[in-house]
Amino acid sequence: MAEKMLKVTQVRSDLGHVARNRGTIRALGLDRIGHSNLLPDNPAIRGMIRQVQFLVEVAEATPAEVQAASKVTAAKVARKAKVAK
């Protein structure tokens, strides 16, 4: 069975917050308000989300979102391999 994925979206700015919160937002792969990232549902990710729960929204990712994200990831890997040659 495939691992559950969470869709994490930044909804508030990290400006004016302590550096630890800004670092956690970056570790979740979020760059700006409205930016989303699909992450595996595990205790480490849940802990990071809990630390910045007032800055983000979390929802379970749909199978279509997971499939689209895997295609994008595969394309990025292929592009990196091509550049590395």
KOLSERO-210653 format. One record per atom (N, C-alpha, C, O, CB): residue in one letter; z, y, x. Coordinates in steps of 0.1 Angstrom, whole numbers, plus 5000, padded with zeros to 4 digits. Glycine has a CB too. Layout:
BEGIN
AZYX...
//
This chain:
BEGIN
M500049885008M500050005000M500050125009M500750135019M501250004990A499350225005A499250355012A500550435012A501250425002A498050435007E500750505022E501950585023E501850705014E500750765013E502250625038K502950735007K502950854999K502750985007K503250995018K504250864991M502051075001M501851205008M502351314999M502351314987M500351225011L502851425006L503351544999L502351655002L501951675014L504751575003K502151744992K501351864994K502351974995K503052004985K500251884983V502452035007V503352145009V502552275010V501652285018V504252125022T502952375002T502252505002T503252615004T504352624998T501552524988Q502852705014Q503752825017Q503552925006Q502352965003Q503452885031V504652964999V504553064988V505153194991V504953294984V505153004976R505953205002R506653325006R506453345021R506253255028R508153325002S506553475025S506353505039S507553465047S508653465042S506053655041D507253425060D508353395069D508853515077D509753505085D507953275078L508153625075L508553755082L509953785078L510353785066L507553865079G510753825087G512153875084G513153755083G514353775081G512153945071H512653635085H513553525085H513853475100H513053515109H512953405077V514853405102V515253365115V514153275122V513353215115V516553285115A514153275135A513153205142A513053055139A512052995139A513353225157R514253005136R514252855132R513452825120R512752725119R515752815130N513552915110N512752895098N511252915101N510452845096N513152995087R510853015109R509453035112R508952915120R507852875118R509353165121G509752855129G509352745136G509152625127G508252545129G510352705147T510052605117T509852495108T508652505100T507952405097T511152485099I508252625095I507052655088I505852615097I504952545092I506952805084R505852655109R504752615118R504752465120R503652405121R504952685132A505852405122A505952255124A505352185111A504852065113A507352205126L505452245100L504952185088L503352205087L502752155078L505552235075G502852285096G501452305097G500952415088G499752415084G500652175093L501852505084L501552615075L501352745083L502152775092L502552635064D500352825080D500052945088D500253075080D500653175086D498652935093R500053065067R500053185059R500353155044R500453035040R498753265060I500653255037I500953235022I499753175016I498653225018I501353375015G499953075008G498853015000G498252895008G497452815002G497753114997H498552875021H498052765029H498852645025H500052645024H498152805044S498052525024S498652395021S498452295032S497452315039S498152345007N499252195032N499052085042N499551955035N500551955028N499852115055L498851845038L499351715033L500151655044L499651635055L498151635029L501351605041L502251545050L502751415045L502851395033L503351645054P503051315054P503651195049P505051215043P505751305047P503751095060D505351135033D506651155026D507651065034D507750945031D506651105011N508351125043N509451055051N510651145053N510551265050N508851005065P511751085057P512951165058P512851285067P513451385064P514151075062A512151275078A511951385087A511351505080A511751625082A511251345100I510251475074I509451585066I510351645055I510351765053I508151535061R511051555048R511851595037R512951695042R513351795036R512551475030G513551665054G514551745060G513951885064G514651985062G515151685072M512751885069M512152015073M511852095060M512152215060M510851995080I511452035050I511152105037I512452155031I512452265026I510452005027R513552085032R514852125027R515252255034R515852345028R515852015028Q515052265047Q515452385055Q514752505051Q515252615052Q515152355070V513452495046V512652615042V512252605027V511152655023V511452625051Q513052545019Q512652525005Q512452654997Q511752644987Q513752444998F513052765002F512852884995F511552954999F511153064993F514052984998L510852895008L509552955013L508352875009L507152915010L509552975028V508552745004V507452655001V507552594987V508652594981V507452545012E506452544983E506452454971E505952314975E505152304984E505452514959V506452214968V506152074972V505752004960V506352014949V507352004979A504651924961A504151844950A503651714957A503251714968A503051914942E503551604949E502951484954E501451504954E500851554945E503351354945A500851454965A499451474966A498651364957A499151254956A498951454981T497651404951T496851314943T495951234952T495651274964T495951394933P495551114948P494651034956P493351104961P492851084972P494250904949A492851194952A491651264955A491851364967A491051374976A491051344943E493051424967E493451514978E493651444991E493151495001E494751594974V494251324990V494451245002V493151205008V492951205020V495351124999Q492151164999Q490851115004Q490151235010Q489451215021Q490051054992A490151345004A489451465010A490051505023A489351535032A489551585000A491351495024A492051535037A491651435048A491451475059A493551545035S491551305045S491251205055S489751225060S489451205071S491351065049K488851265051K487451295055K487451415065K486751415075K486551325043V488251515062V488251635070V488851605084V488351645094V489051755064T489951525084T490551485096T489551395105T489551415117T491751405094A488851305098A487851225106A486751315112A486351285123A487251125096A486351415105A485351505110A485851585122A485151605131A484851605099K487051625121K487651705132K487751615145K487551655156K489051755129V488151485143V488351395154V486951375160V486851365173V488951265150A485951355152A484551325157A484051455165A483451435175A483651295146R484351565160R483951695167R484651705180R483951745190R484251815158K485951675181K486651685194K486151585204K485951615215K488151655191A485751465199A485251355208A483851405213A483551375225A485051225200K483051465205K481751515209K481951625220K481151625229K480951565197V482851715218V483051825227V483651775240V483251825251V484051935221A484451665240A485051615252A484051545261A484351525273A486151515248K482951505256K481951425264K481351515274K480451475281K480951365255
//
